[in-house]
Amino acid sequence: MMGRAPTRDEKRLAWALWVLGFVALWLTEAAVGYTRDESVYFAAGEAYASWFRQLFQSPARALTDAAIVRAWDYNHEHPVLMKTLFGLSHLLFHDALGWMRSATAFRLPAFAVAALVPSLSFLLGSALYGRAAGLFAALAFLLVPRQYFNAELACFDVPVAAMWLLVVYCFWRALEDAKWGLWCGVAFGLALASKHNALFLPFVLTPFALWRAWTASEGQAEARTWLLRGVGLFAAVAVFYGLLVVSLGGGEGFQRKFLLLSPHTLLFVGLAVGGAWVLKGVGKVSAPVTRAMAPILAMAVLGPVIFYLHWPYLWHEPVERTAWYLAFHAKHNHYAWFYLNTLLREPPFPLAYVVVKTALTVPTSLFVPMVTGFLALAARAVLGLFERTRPWVERPVTLAEALVGVNAVTSILIISHPQVPHFGGVKHWFPSMVFLGILAGAAVSRGCAALWERLKVKRPGLHFAAVAVPVFAVLLAPAAVYSARVFPYGTAAYSELAGGLPGAATLGLQRQFWSSHVTGVLPWINEHAKQGARLFLHEVHGGSFRDYQRNGMLRNDLRPVGSPLDADIVAYQYHQEFREHEFLTWQAFGTRTPVTGLYLDETPQVVVYVRPEPR
């Protein structure tokens, strides 16, 4: 059903799922190590929180560009919604109240946002495919080990997946309830403020809005006219912006002339005013067309406004600094990545990488329903295109189902492009995984219903739950058990299709990344390192070293060094592209024998070497 509001029971269950996800993440986070990125975001959050202190103490000084740059320049390659929440949470719960250790206080907002995924997955899945489907989707997301690991971190990959889902949910609700169009614009602004992935959302949602508006205006000449006026308005603004870029001499000229009082700003204001005029006009003749157009206009106007307002770094130089931010991600660095015995250093990257990596990391009992659900939807869509095969389709694909299907592949298709950097495991296409989970729930629910219908013939009083519960257990239990076994080393998780961790090592896949696995050897180092020992913790960011010490996971007397040659103890994290660090350690220490290490299913993850005492 398009845009169906949840029932009271569904709202309660959605809240319960949010609480379950939040509490589970909070109770288990202490074991999770600090990734390089996360420690950078810890430091950024503290810097941003210090600016808010200054804002209350000396507003005039805090609002100057010099004060803003001093506080907000750090890590300005990413928007700051999540980092600001991290910093304010740390300021309140750690600095002011002393209720939590430093890392927990930073991570708390990440848990709250990540827990939206099970909750919203349930609401959308229930409305489209029934409560069983929604519940399976909700439970499945956090049972994927790599997704659960990322949900524990004060980072952006799971939050932007949650925001992406929120935007789509608001868009879907807006098609039947006009007030959700406004919320769609707000959600899009929050998504832009989370990570640059959200920039693709208008390209995904606009075709659906136009199709809905076009079909709803069929046979209504006046409504169709207003729709075309709206499309013309957006096209005209785009053309005029293009002409400004050309006439002002390209990007730099365009940026320098983009001021508060300039044609650039006038065009944006014109879009907002003209869009409101169009909505008012079409609202008098067709409510369905209005509801279809409202979220797109809200995204176009509120998205940039919220993005600008949320980031003080942009306030004095909005265009130049936004342009730098976009250019940074358009030309992102390529990091070396080990894939099927090949060290990927530069494009073009393998076209099948994303699909293969997903198959080899998502627990097979969850991956198979995802594939089944997507293929079933795709088959119905294709068969429904042709008059000859249309009778074979029991139920045509609805607009809402198509919305889920397209979002299930969008992030995957983007990252699959051979020129896009391939690193970071699977985290860059988490927005797709959310919707694949919903399609998995649909497949499982259909399977349970078919089995229930068969069994009811012999047992008429059989309840649907008596079938669904054991099926859920069979599919979810392997993922839950494996997640518990591999925790907290989520970036090492590989599925049954890969043969687990040993099979992945044999296949020549990246064993782990982001340096967080060092927590597996920190207790041994704390116990055996001499006073003031020099540590080379391979791949561990200097900020992470500091965070391990400030959170009581590493002795404060131990000192970081930047090379095995200067170290008393080396913790080498197994990476094919960094093997020279282990060779240097052998050379410097005169031994190839580690004293301890972290081994998962007998697969080396981190190995520790100690410099022999001089005789």
C-alpha positions as CSV (number, residue, x, y, z in Angstrom):
1,M,0.0,0.0,0.0
2,M,1.4,3.4,-1.0
3,G,2.3,5.6,2.0
4,R,0.3,3.6,4.6
5,A,0.6,4.9,8.1
6,P,1.7,2.3,10.7
7,T,-0.8,0.9,13.2
8,R,-0.5,1.5,16.9
9,D,0.9,-2.0,17.4
10,E,3.5,-1.5,14.6
11,K,4.6,1.8,16.1
12,R,5.1,0.1,19.5
13,L,7.1,-2.7,17.9
14,A,9.1,-0.2,15.9
15,W,10.0,1.6,19.1
16,A,10.9,-1.7,20.8
17,L,13.2,-2.6,17.9
18,W,14.9,0.8,18.3
19,V,15.4,0.3,22.0
20,L,16.7,-3.3,21.4
21,G,19.2,-2.1,18.8
22,F,20.4,0.9,20.9
23,V,20.8,-1.2,24.0
24,A,22.6,-4.1,22.3
25,L,25.1,-1.7,20.7
26,W,25.7,0.2,24.0
27,L,26.2,-3.0,26.0
28,T,28.8,-4.5,23.6
29,E,30.8,-1.4,22.4
30,A,33.4,-1.6,25.1
31,A,35.2,-4.5,23.4
32,V,35.4,-2.8,20.0
33,G,38.7,-1.1,19.1
34,Y,39.2,2.3,17.7
35,T,39.6,2.6,13.9
36,R,41.8,5.2,12.3
37,D,38.8,7.2,11.1
38,E,37.0,7.0,14.4
39,S,39.8,8.5,16.4
40,V,39.9,11.4,13.9
41,Y,36.2,11.9,14.5
42,F,36.7,11.8,18.3
43,A,39.2,14.7,18.0
44,A,37.0,16.6,15.6
45,G,34.0,16.2,17.9
46,E,36.0,17.6,20.8
47,A,37.1,20.6,18.7
48,Y,33.5,21.3,17.6
49,A,32.2,21.0,21.1
50,S,34.8,23.5,22.3
51,W,33.4,26.0,19.8
52,F,29.9,25.6,21.4
53,R,31.5,26.4,24.7
54,Q,32.9,29.6,23.2
55,L,29.6,30.4,21.6
56,F,27.9,30.5,25.0
57,Q,30.8,32.4,26.7
58,S,31.6,34.9,23.9
59,P,29.1,34.7,21.0
60,A,30.6,37.6,19.0
61,R,34.1,36.2,19.0
62,A,32.8,32.6,18.3
63,L,30.9,33.7,15.2
64,T,34.0,35.3,13.5
65,D,35.5,33.3,10.7
66,A,38.8,33.0,12.5
67,A,37.2,31.4,15.5
68,I,35.1,29.1,13.3
69,V,38.0,28.0,11.2
70,R,40.1,27.3,14.3
71,A,37.5,25.0,15.7
72,W,35.9,23.5,12.5
73,D,38.8,23.3,10.0
74,Y,39.9,19.9,11.4
75,N,38.5,17.1,9.2
76,H,36.5,19.5,7.0
77,E,36.4,16.9,4.2
78,H,33.2,15.6,5.9
79,P,30.0,17.3,7.0
80,V,29.6,17.6,10.7
81,L,26.2,16.4,11.9
82,M,27.4,13.2,13.4
83,K,30.7,14.6,14.6
84,T,28.9,17.5,16.3
85,L,26.6,15.0,18.1
86,F,29.7,12.9,19.1
87,G,31.3,16.0,20.5
88,L,28.3,17.3,22.4
89,S,27.5,13.8,23.8
90,H,31.1,13.6,25.0
91,L,30.9,17.1,26.5
92,L,27.8,16.2,28.4
93,F,28.1,12.5,29.4
94,H,31.9,12.4,29.9
95,D,33.2,15.9,30.7
96,A,30.3,17.4,32.5
97,L,28.5,14.4,34.2
98,G,31.2,11.8,34.2
99,W,28.7,9.1,33.6
100,M,30.6,7.3,30.8
101,R,34.1,6.6,29.6
102,S,35.3,8.8,26.8
103,A,34.7,6.4,23.9
104,T,31.2,5.4,25.0
105,A,30.2,9.0,25.3
106,F,31.4,9.7,21.8
107,R,29.7,6.7,20.3
108,L,26.3,7.1,21.9
109,P,24.7,9.2,19.1
110,A,25.9,6.6,16.6
111,F,24.0,3.9,18.4
112,A,20.9,6.1,18.5
113,V,21.0,6.7,14.7
114,A,22.0,3.1,13.8
115,A,19.0,1.8,15.8
116,L,16.8,3.6,13.3
117,V,17.6,1.0,10.7
118,P,15.8,-1.9,12.3
119,S,12.9,0.4,13.3
120,L,12.3,1.9,9.9
121,S,13.0,-1.3,8.1
122,F,10.2,-2.9,10.1
123,L,7.8,-0.1,9.4
124,L,8.5,0.0,5.6
125,G,8.7,-3.8,5.3
126,S,5.5,-4.3,7.2
127,A,3.5,-1.9,5.1
128,L,4.7,-3.5,1.9
129,Y,5.0,-7.2,2.7
130,G,3.5,-7.8,6.1
131,R,4.8,-7.8,9.6
132,A,6.8,-11.0,9.3
133,A,8.7,-9.5,6.4
134,G,9.3,-6.3,8.3
135,L,10.5,-8.1,11.4
136,F,12.9,-10.3,9.5
137,A,14.4,-7.2,7.8
138,A,14.7,-5.5,11.1
139,L,16.5,-8.4,12.8
140,A,18.7,-9.3,9.8
141,F,20.5,-5.9,9.4
142,L,22.4,-6.0,12.7
143,L,23.1,-9.7,12.5
144,V,25.5,-9.2,9.5
145,P,28.8,-9.0,11.4
146,R,30.3,-6.2,9.4
147,Q,27.2,-4.1,9.7
148,Y,27.0,-4.6,13.4
149,F,30.7,-3.7,13.8
150,N,30.2,-0.5,11.8
151,A,27.1,0.4,13.9
152,E,29.3,0.4,17.0
153,L,31.6,3.1,15.7
154,A,31.4,6.9,15.9
155,C,31.6,7.0,12.1
156,F,29.2,7.9,9.3
157,D,28.6,4.7,7.2
158,V,25.7,3.2,9.2
159,P,24.3,6.7,10.0
160,V,24.1,7.7,6.3
161,A,22.4,4.3,5.6
162,A,19.9,5.1,8.3
163,M,19.3,8.6,6.9
164,W,19.0,7.3,3.4
165,L,16.3,4.9,4.6
166,L,14.6,7.8,6.5
167,V,14.5,9.9,3.4
168,V,13.0,7.1,1.3
169,Y,10.5,6.3,4.1
170,C,9.4,10.0,4.3
171,F,9.2,10.2,0.5
172,W,7.0,7.1,0.5
173,R,4.7,8.4,3.2
174,A,4.5,11.8,1.4
175,L,2.8,10.2,-1.6
176,E,-0.3,9.7,0.6
177,D,0.2,12.4,3.3
178,A,1.2,15.8,2.2
179,K,2.9,16.8,5.5
180,W,5.5,14.1,5.0
181,G,6.7,16.0,1.9
182,L,8.2,18.6,4.3
183,W,9.7,15.9,6.5
184,C,11.3,14.4,3.4
185,G,13.1,17.7,2.8
186,V,14.2,17.8,6.4
187,A,15.4,14.2,6.3
188,F,17.3,14.9,3.1
189,G,19.1,17.8,4.7
190,L,20.1,15.6,7.6
191,A,21.3,13.0,5.1
192,L,23.5,15.6,3.4
193,A,24.8,16.6,6.8
194,S,25.8,13.0,7.5
195,K,27.8,12.0,4.4
196,H,28.2,12.8,0.7
197,N,26.4,9.5,-0.3
198,A,23.1,11.4,0.1
199,L,23.8,13.6,-2.9
200,F,22.6,10.7,-5.1
201,L,19.1,10.6,-3.5
202,P,17.4,13.2,-5.7
203,F,18.5,11.3,-8.8
204,V,16.9,8.1,-7.3
205,L,13.6,9.7,-6.1
206,T,12.8,12.3,-8.7
207,P,11.8,9.7,-11.4
208,F,9.4,8.1,-9.0
209,A,7.9,11.5,-8.1
210,L,7.5,12.4,-11.7
211,W,6.0,9.1,-12.7
212,R,3.5,9.3,-9.8
213,A,2.6,12.9,-10.7
214,W,2.3,12.0,-14.4
215,T,0.0,9.0,-13.9
216,A,-2.1,10.9,-11.2
217,S,-2.6,13.8,-13.6
218,E,-3.9,11.6,-16.5
219,G,-7.1,13.0,-17.8
220,Q,-6.7,16.2,-15.7
221,A,-5.5,18.9,-18.1
222,E,-5.0,21.6,-15.5
223,A,-3.1,19.3,-13.2
224,R,-0.9,18.2,-16.0
225,T,-0.2,21.8,-16.9
226,W,0.9,22.6,-13.4
227,L,3.1,19.6,-13.4
228,L,4.8,20.7,-16.6
229,R,5.2,24.2,-15.1
230,G,7.0,22.6,-12.1
231,V,9.3,20.6,-14.4
232,G,9.9,23.7,-16.5
233,L,10.8,25.7,-13.4
234,F,13.5,23.2,-12.3
235,A,14.8,22.9,-15.9
236,A,15.0,26.7,-16.2
237,V,16.9,27.1,-13.0
238,A,19.3,24.4,-14.0
239,V,19.9,26.1,-17.4
240,F,20.4,29.5,-15.9
241,Y,22.9,28.1,-13.4
242,G,24.7,26.5,-16.3
243,L,24.8,29.8,-18.2
244,L,26.2,31.5,-15.1
245,V,29.0,29.0,-14.9
246,V,29.9,29.5,-18.6
247,S,29.6,33.3,-18.5
248,L,31.7,33.7,-15.4
249,G,34.6,31.6,-16.7
250,G,34.0,28.2,-15.1
251,G,33.9,27.0,-11.6
252,E,36.3,29.4,-9.9
253,G,34.6,32.5,-11.5
254,F,31.2,31.1,-10.5
255,Q,32.3,30.6,-7.0
256,R,33.8,34.1,-6.6
257,K,30.6,35.7,-7.8
258,F,28.3,33.6,-5.7
259,L,27.4,36.1,-2.9
260,L,24.4,36.7,-0.7
261,L,23.2,39.4,-3.2
262,S,23.9,37.8,-6.6
263,P,22.1,36.2,-9.5
264,H,23.1,32.8,-8.0
265,T,21.2,33.4,-4.8
266,L,18.3,35.0,-6.7
267,L,17.9,31.8,-8.8
268,F,17.7,29.7,-5.6
269,V,15.1,32.0,-4.1
270,G,13.3,31.9,-7.4
271,L,13.2,28.1,-7.2
272,A,11.8,28.2,-3.7
273,V,9.1,30.9,-4.5
274,G,8.3,29.5,-7.9
275,G,8.0,26.0,-6.4
276,A,5.6,27.2,-3.7
277,W,3.5,28.9,-6.4
278,V,3.4,25.7,-8.4
279,L,2.4,23.6,-5.4
280,K,-0.3,26.1,-4.4
281,G,-1.7,26.0,-8.0
282,V,-1.7,22.2,-8.4
283,G,-3.0,21.8,-4.9
284,K,-6.3,23.4,-6.0
285,V,-6.8,20.9,-8.7
286,S,-5.1,17.6,-7.7
287,A,-4.0,16.4,-4.3
288,P,-2.2,13.3,-5.6
289,V,0.0,15.4,-7.9
290,T,0.7,17.9,-5.1
291,R,1.8,15.0,-2.8
292,A,4.1,13.7,-5.5
293,M,5.8,17.0,-6.3
294,A,6.1,18.3,-2.7
295,P,8.9,16.1,-1.5
296,I,11.1,16.9,-4.5
297,L,10.7,20.7,-3.9
298,A,11.3,20.3,-0.2
299,M,14.5,18.4,-0.9
300,A,15.6,21.0,-3.4
301,V,15.1,23.9,-1.0
302,L,15.5,22.5,2.5
303,G,18.4,20.2,1.7
304,P,20.9,22.9,0.8
305,V,19.6,25.2,3.5
306,I,20.0,22.6,6.3
307,F,23.4,21.5,4.9
308,Y,24.6,25.2,5.1
309,L,23.1,25.9,8.5
310,H,24.4,22.7,10.1
311,W,28.1,23.5,9.3
312,P,29.6,26.7,10.7
313,Y,32.7,26.2,8.6
314,L,30.5,27.2,5.5
315,W,28.9,30.3,7.0
316,H,31.5,32.8,5.8
317,E,32.7,31.1,2.7
318,P,29.8,28.8,1.7
319,V,30.5,28.3,-2.0
320,E,34.3,28.0,-2.0
321,R,34.4,25.6,0.9
322,T,31.5,23.5,-0.4
323,A,33.2,23.3,-3.8
324,W,36.4,22.1,-2.1
325,Y,34.4,19.5,-0.2
326,L,32.8,18.1,-3.3
327,A,36.0,18.2,-5.2
328,F,37.7,16.2,-2.5
329,H,35.3,13.3,-2.8
330,A,35.2,13.5,-6.6
331,K,39.0,12.8,-6.6
332,H,39.2,10.6,-3.5
333,N,42.5,8.7,-2.9
334,H,42.8,5.1,-4.0
335,Y,43.9,2.8,-1.1
336,A,45.6,-0.5,-1.8
337,W,43.2,-3.4,-1.3
338,F,43.8,-7.2,-1.5
339,Y,41.1,-9.0,-3.6
340,L,41.3,-12.6,-4.9
341,N,45.2,-12.6,-4.7
342,T,45.4,-9.3,-6.5
343,L,46.6,-6.1,-4.8
344,L,44.2,-3.4,-6.2
345,R,46.1,-0.1,-6.3
346,E,44.5,1.9,-9.0
347,P,41.5,1.8,-11.4
348,P,40.0,0.2,-13.3
349,F,38.7,-2.1,-10.6
350,P,36.9,-5.4,-11.1
351,L,33.3,-4.8,-12.1
352,A,32.0,-7.7,-10.0
353,Y,33.9,-6.7,-6.9
354,V,30.9,-5.3,-4.9
355,V,28.6,-8.3,-5.7
356,V,31.4,-10.8,-4.9
357,K,32.4,-9.1,-1.7
358,T,28.8,-9.0,-0.5
359,A,28.4,-12.7,-1.2
360,L,31.6,-13.5,0.6
361,T,30.8,-11.4,3.7
362,V,27.1,-11.6,4.4
363,P,26.1,-14.8,6.2
364,T,24.8,-17.1,3.6
365,S,21.5,-17.8,5.4
366,L,20.8,-14.0,5.0
367,F,22.4,-13.5,1.6
368,V,20.3,-16.2,-0.1
369,P,17.0,-14.6,0.9
370,M,18.3,-11.2,-0.2
371,V,19.1,-12.6,-3.7
372,T,15.9,-14.5,-3.8
373,G,13.8,-11.5,-2.9
374,F,15.5,-9.2,-5.4
375,L,15.4,-11.6,-8.2
376,A,11.7,-12.3,-7.6
377,L,11.0,-8.6,-7.7
378,A,13.1,-8.1,-10.8
379,A,11.4,-11.1,-12.5
380,R,7.9,-9.7,-11.8
381,A,8.9,-6.3,-13.1
382,V,10.4,-7.7,-16.4
383,L,7.5,-10.1,-17.0
384,G,5.0,-7.4,-16.4
385,L,6.5,-5.3,-19.2
386,F,5.2,-7.6,-21.9
387,E,1.6,-8.4,-22.8
388,R,2.5,-12.0,-23.5
389,T,4.1,-12.7,-20.1
390,R,1.9,-10.4,-18.0
391,P,-0.6,-13.1,-17.1
392,W,2.2,-15.1,-15.5
393,V,2.6,-12.4,-12.9
394,E,0.2,-12.9,-10.0
395,R,0.6,-9.4,-8.7
396,P,2.1,-6.4,-10.6
397,V,5.0,-4.6,-9.1
398,T,3.8,-1.5,-7.3
399,L,5.5,1.8,-7.2
400,A,6.5,1.3,-3.6
401,E,8.1,-2.1,-4.4
402,A,10.0,-0.5,-7.3
403,L,11.2,2.2,-4.9
404,V,12.6,-0.5,-2.6
405,G,14.1,-2.4,-5.5
406,V,15.9,0.6,-7.1
407,N,17.3,1.7,-3.7
408,A,18.5,-1.9,-3.1
409,V,20.9,-1.6,-6.1
410,T,21.7,2.1,-6.3
411,S,24.7,2.2,-3.9
412,I,26.0,-1.1,-5.3
413,L,25.9,0.2,-8.8
414,I,27.6,3.4,-7.9
415,I,30.5,1.6,-6.1
416,S,30.7,-1.0,-8.8
417,H,31.9,1.5,-11.3
418,P,35.5,0.6,-12.2
419,Q,36.8,4.1,-11.6
420,V,35.3,4.4,-8.1
421,P,37.8,3.7,-5.2
422,H,37.3,0.2,-3.8
423,F,38.3,0.0,-0.2
424,G,36.7,-0.1,3.3
425,G,35.2,-3.6,3.0
426,V,31.5,-3.3,2.4
427,K,30.6,-0.1,4.3
428,H,30.3,2.1,1.2
429,W,27.1,0.3,0.0
430,F,25.3,0.0,3.3
431,P,22.4,2.0,2.0
432,S,21.7,-0.8,-0.4
433,M,22.0,-3.5,2.3
434,V,19.1,-1.9,4.2
435,F,16.7,-2.4,1.2
436,L,18.1,-5.8,0.4
437,G,17.1,-6.8,3.9
438,I,13.5,-5.7,3.3
439,L,13.5,-7.8,0.1
440,A,14.9,-10.7,2.1
441,G,12.1,-10.3,4.5
442,A,9.6,-10.4,1.7
443,A,11.1,-13.7,0.3
444,V,11.1,-15.3,3.8
445,S,7.6,-14.2,4.5
446,R,6.3,-15.6,1.2
447,G,8.1,-18.9,1.9
448,C,6.6,-19.1,5.4
449,A,3.1,-18.3,4.0
450,A,3.4,-21.0,1.3
451,L,4.6,-23.6,3.9
452,W,1.8,-22.6,6.2
453,E,-0.8,-23.0,3.5
454,R,0.4,-26.6,2.9
455,L,0.5,-27.5,6.5
456,K,-2.9,-26.1,7.2
457,V,-4.5,-28.7,5.0
458,K,-3.6,-31.4,7.7
459,R,-3.7,-29.1,10.7
460,P,-6.4,-26.4,10.1
461,G,-5.8,-24.7,13.5
462,L,-2.1,-24.2,12.9
463,H,-1.0,-20.6,13.6
464,F,1.2,-18.7,11.1
465,A,3.7,-18.0,13.9
466,A,4.2,-21.8,14.4
467,V,5.7,-21.9,11.0
468,A,7.5,-18.5,10.9
469,V,9.3,-18.8,14.2
470,P,11.3,-22.0,13.3
471,V,12.0,-20.6,9.8
472,F,13.3,-17.4,11.3
473,A,15.4,-19.4,13.7
474,V,16.9,-21.5,11.0
475,L,17.9,-18.4,9.0
476,L,18.9,-16.0,11.7
477,A,20.6,-18.3,14.2
478,P,23.7,-19.1,12.0
479,A,24.2,-15.4,11.5
480,A,23.8,-14.7,15.2
481,V,26.2,-17.4,16.3
482,Y,28.8,-16.4,13.8
483,S,28.4,-12.7,14.7
484,A,29.0,-13.6,18.4
485,R,32.1,-15.8,17.4
486,V,33.8,-13.2,15.4
487,F,32.9,-10.2,17.6
488,P,34.5,-7.7,18.1
489,Y,36.6,-8.3,15.0
490,G,33.9,-7.5,12.4
491,T,36.2,-6.5,9.5
492,A,37.5,-10.0,9.4
493,A,34.1,-11.7,9.0
494,Y,33.6,-13.9,5.9
495,S,30.6,-16.0,5.1
496,E,30.2,-19.7,4.5
497,L,30.6,-19.1,0.7
498,A,34.1,-17.9,1.4
499,G,34.9,-20.8,3.7
500,G,35.0,-18.5,6.7
501,L,38.2,-16.7,7.7
502,P,40.5,-19.5,6.7
503,G,38.8,-19.8,3.3
504,A,39.0,-16.1,2.7
505,A,42.8,-16.2,3.5
506,T,43.2,-19.0,1.0
507,L,41.2,-17.0,-1.6
508,G,43.5,-14.1,-1.2
509,L,41.1,-11.6,0.4
510,Q,41.8,-8.7,2.7
511,R,41.9,-10.3,6.2
512,Q,41.0,-7.2,8.2
513,F,41.4,-3.5,8.1
514,W,41.1,-0.2,10.0
515,S,43.5,-1.4,12.8
516,S,40.8,-2.1,15.4
517,H,41.9,-5.8,15.8
518,V,44.9,-4.7,17.9
519,T,42.6,-5.0,21.0
520,G,43.2,-8.7,20.8
521,V,46.8,-8.3,21.8
522,L,46.7,-5.2,24.1
523,P,46.1,-7.3,27.3
524,W,49.3,-9.3,26.6
525,I,51.2,-6.1,25.9
526,N,49.9,-4.5,29.1
527,E,51.0,-7.5,31.1
528,H,54.5,-8.1,29.5
529,A,55.8,-4.8,28.2
530,K,58.6,-3.3,30.3
531,Q,58.1,0.1,31.9
532,G,58.2,2.9,29.2
533,A,58.5,0.4,26.3
534,R,58.3,1.7,22.8
535,L,55.4,0.3,20.8
536,F,55.0,0.1,17.0
537,L,51.3,-0.7,16.6
538,H,51.1,-1.2,12.9
539,E,48.3,0.8,11.2
540,V,47.1,2.2,14.6
541,H,46.6,6.0,14.2
542,G,48.3,8.2,16.7
543,G,44.9,9.3,17.9
544,S,43.8,5.7,18.4
545,F,46.9,5.1,20.5
546,R,45.9,8.0,22.7
547,D,42.3,6.8,22.9
548,Y,43.4,3.3,24.0
549,Q,45.3,4.9,26.8
550,R,42.6,7.4,27.8
551,N,40.0,4.6,27.9
552,G,42.2,2.3,30.1
553,M,42.9,-0.3,27.4
554,L,46.6,0.5,27.1
555,R,49.1,1.4,29.8
556,N,49.9,5.1,30.0
557,D,53.6,4.6,30.3
558,L,53.9,2.9,26.9
559,R,55.2,5.1,24.1
560,P,54.3,5.0,20.4
561,V,57.0,5.0,17.7
562,G,56.6,5.2,13.9
563,S,58.8,2.3,12.8
564,P,59.7,-1.2,13.8
565,L,63.3,-0.1,13.8
566,D,62.7,2.1,16.8
567,A,60.4,-0.3,18.7
568,D,60.7,-2.7,21.6
569,I,57.4,-4.4,20.7
570,V,55.8,-4.6,17.3
571,A,52.2,-5.6,16.8
572,Y,51.9,-6.2,13.0
573,Q,48.5,-6.3,11.5
574,Y,48.5,-8.7,8.6
575,H,48.1,-6.8,5.4
576,Q,49.4,-7.9,2.0
577,E,50.3,-4.4,1.0
578,F,52.4,-3.8,4.2
579,R,54.4,-6.9,4.3
580,E,57.6,-4.9,4.4
581,H,56.8,-3.9,7.9
582,E,57.1,-7.5,9.1
583,F,60.3,-7.9,7.1
584,L,61.7,-4.8,8.8
585,T,60.7,-6.3,12.1
586,W,62.5,-9.5,11.4
587,Q,65.6,-7.6,10.4
588,A,65.6,-5.3,13.4
589,F,64.7,-7.9,16.0
590,G,66.8,-10.7,14.5
591,T,63.8,-13.2,14.8
592,R,60.9,-14.3,12.8
593,T,59.1,-15.9,15.7
594,P,56.2,-13.9,17.2
595,V,55.6,-14.2,20.9
596,T,51.8,-14.0,20.7
597,G,49.1,-12.9,18.3
598,L,45.4,-12.7,17.5
599,Y,44.3,-15.8,15.5
600,L,40.7,-16.2,14.4
601,D,39.9,-19.7,13.3
602,E,43.7,-20.2,13.2
603,T,44.0,-17.3,10.7
604,P,46.6,-14.7,11.8
605,Q,45.2,-11.3,12.2
606,V,47.8,-9.5,14.4
607,V,51.2,-10.9,15.4
608,V,53.4,-9.5,18.1
609,Y,57.2,-9.5,18.1
610,V,59.4,-8.5,21.0
611,R,63.0,-7.2,20.6
612,P,65.3,-9.7,22.4
613,E,67.2,-8.3,25.4
614,P,70.9,-7.7,24.6
615,R,73.2,-10.4,26.0
